[in-house]
Amino acid sequence: MIRLTLYTTEGCHLCAELEARVAALTLRPVAWQRVEVSEDETLLARYGEHIPVLADEAGRELAGSIELVHLSDWLRARGWLDEAALEALTEAGTVSPPKGVHQRRGRRFLG
């Protein structure tokens, strides 16, 4: 079982997309610990502009990136990447960047 922490906030569509991609690309089941950053000022200051942030059990993080190349590299480095699933996703053309997302002053917005 892979144990991951997801620093998130309520209604984060990027976080949901990241969870779905991790589930599709990992060799083993994932046990999620979701941490709501908006309920803690320290966490909000640290992660608020970078969510989603994914952390492994050792605390190594993948911050603010749901791009397939970064996620697959992060998973591969830990021996968790299902290479066949990655190939199937990229061949099928099912991977696309999030729609309607833009950045302003380091923060992501919809619409």
Summary of the structure (lengths in Angstrom):
residues: 111
radius of gyration: 14.0
end to end distance: 36.6
largest distance: 42.2
contacts: 271
relative contact order: 0.19
helix: 39%
strand: 27%
